[in-house]
Structure formats: structure tokens, C-alpha cells
Amino acid sequence: MKGTHKELMAKKGAILDELREKVAKAEVIIFVDYRGTGKGLSVKDISELRRAVRKENAELKIAKNTLIAKVLKENGIEGFEKVLEHPTAIYLGYGDPVAATKAIVDFAKSKKNKENPDGLPVIKAGRFDGENLDANGVRHLATMPSRDEVLAQLMSLINSPAQKVMGVINGAGRDILSILDQYSKKEE
């Protein structure tokens, strides 16, 4: 950031306000290292990542660790001091937390290399439902069914008994028709 001290403070204040708003409304927060070991994500890769995660109502924000730490502390989120010691971007999911997590984990898998076997960006840690997660916890969250998948399974369970009842009713109706048909043939 360049400019006078007053301009720099105003920019920093605007970044803090934006981070405060985004962290407060996020359903899931994931801390990532977009540089990784060796060659990190290119500007093109970061743009591709941002497009991919936007589809899941999520975004990647790159800010100074000190600003991220300040906003986390203001929101009562602790335990990420070690995570914020090296270059870190903050990934924020606002909708379905599982779908948002899958989006970044799947993107990382597509960017695997020798130096970064889990891919880029490197998942460092996260926070979901008031709990801090390590990198494995974040990857595990990505394997859970999304909200839409759970709703589809629930609807299937709800519809199943109704379908069985309809099958019995339809079967009974067919049986009655068959009996009536046989009786009418017998009368002839």
C-alpha cells in the first residue's frame, strides 16, 4: 500500500471493515497458503479459483495476517495464531459450508505437484460450526454430503412410505378388478 499515512490508515480501515463483515456472515472459514512449497498458484490460477468458488457462494480474500488475526480476535475466534505465521489467504463460504469446502478442496486436488502433494492452495486449517479444524478436518468436511444431497435423501425417505402405501392400494385395486373380471367371465 502506498500513500500518505492518513491514506494508508483509511485503506487499512476499509479492509478491516470488509473482513469484519465477511467473517461475521461466513458459514465456513478456511485458511490456505496459495504459495505452497516451490512455485505457488499463478495469478491465472487464483482467478480460476475465485471463479470456481463463486459458484458455491464463497470467496478467497488475500489480506495481511495481522488484519486477519485482528478480525478473528474481534469475533471471538482463537487458536489460529500459528496458522497465520506464514502467507495466508482466508477462504469464506457463505452458503452451504460443505459445498463451499468441496469447491476449494477439489480445486486444490486439481493443482497437485511434487512439492505440494495435496495440491494448491495448501489447506492449513478452518472453522466450521464454532469448531476449529485442522487441515484433515477441513478435507473430511468436504467428503460429507452437501445440504442439497441431505435434503434429497430426506425427501426420498419421506416419499418411500407413501410410495409403499400407494403400491398396496394399487395392488388391492388390481386384485379387486381381477376378481370382478373372473366373476363376470364365470357368469357368462
PENORRA-V81256 format. One record per backbone hydrogen bond with DSSP energy under -1.0 kcal/mol. CO is the residue of the C=O (numbers start at 1). NH is the residue of the N-H. E is the energy in kcal/mol with one decimal. If there is no record, write none. Layout:
CO_NH_E + CO_NH_E
//
This chain:
4_8_-2.7 + 5_9_-2.4 + 6_10_-1.9 + 7_11_-2.4 + 8_12_-2.7 + 9_13_-2.4 + 10_14_-2.1 + 11_15_-2.4 + 12_16_-2.6 + 13_17_-2.5 + 14_18_-2.2 + 15_19_-2.7 + 16_20_-2.8 + 17_21_-2.1 + 18_22_-2.3 + 19_23_-2.9 + 20_24_-2.1 + 21_25_-1.4 + 28_93_-2.7 + 29_127_-2.9 + 30_91_-3.4 + 31_124_-2.9 + 31_125_-1.4 + 32_89_-3.2 + 33_122_-2.6 + 34_41_-2.9 + 42_46_-2.5 + 43_47_-2.2 + 44_48_-2.3 + 45_49_-2.7 + 46_50_-2.6 + 47_51_-2.1 + 48_52_-2.4 + 49_53_-2.5 + 50_54_-1.5 + 53_56_-1.4 + 53_58_-1.2 + 54_57_-1.8 + 57_94_-2.9 + 59_92_-2.9 + 61_90_-2.9 + 64_68_-2.1 + 65_69_-3.1 + 66_70_-1.9 + 67_71_-2.1 + 68_72_-2.5 + 69_73_-2.5 + 70_74_-2.2 + 71_75_-1.4 + 72_77_-3.0 + 73_76_-1.7 + 80_84_-1.7 + 82_85_-1.4 + 89_32_-2.5 + 90_61_-3.1 + 91_30_-2.8 + 92_59_-2.2 + 93_27_-3.1 + 93_28_-1.6 + 96_100_-2.3 + 97_101_-2.1 + 98_102_-2.9 + 99_103_-2.0 + 100_104_-1.5 + 101_105_-2.5 + 102_106_-3.0 + 103_107_-1.8 + 104_108_-2.5 + 105_109_-2.2 + 106_110_-1.5 + 108_111_-1.6 + 116_113_-1.4 + 116_119_-2.0 + 122_33_-2.4 + 125_31_-2.9 + 126_133_-3.4 + 127_29_-2.4 + 128_131_-2.0 + 131_128_-2.4 + 133_126_-2.5 + 134_138_-2.0 + 135_139_-2.3 + 136_140_-2.3 + 137_141_-2.2 + 138_142_-1.5 + 140_143_-1.4 + 141_144_-1.1 + 146_150_-2.5 + 147_151_-2.5 + 148_152_-2.2 + 149_153_-2.2 + 150_154_-2.5 + 151_155_-2.6 + 152_156_-2.1 + 153_157_-2.1 + 154_158_-2.5 + 155_159_-2.7 + 156_160_-1.7 + 159_163_-2.5 + 160_164_-2.1 + 161_165_-2.5 + 162_166_-2.5 + 163_167_-2.0 + 164_168_-2.2 + 165_169_-2.7 + 166_170_-3.0 + 167_171_-2.6 + 168_172_-2.8 + 169_173_-2.4 + 170_174_-2.4 + 171_175_-2.4 + 172_176_-2.4 + 173_177_-2.4 + 174_178_-2.5 + 175_179_-2.4 + 176_180_-2.8 + 177_181_-2.6 + 178_182_-2.5 + 179_183_-2.6 + 180_184_-2.6 + 181_185_-1.9 + 182_186_-1.9 + 183_187_-1.8
//
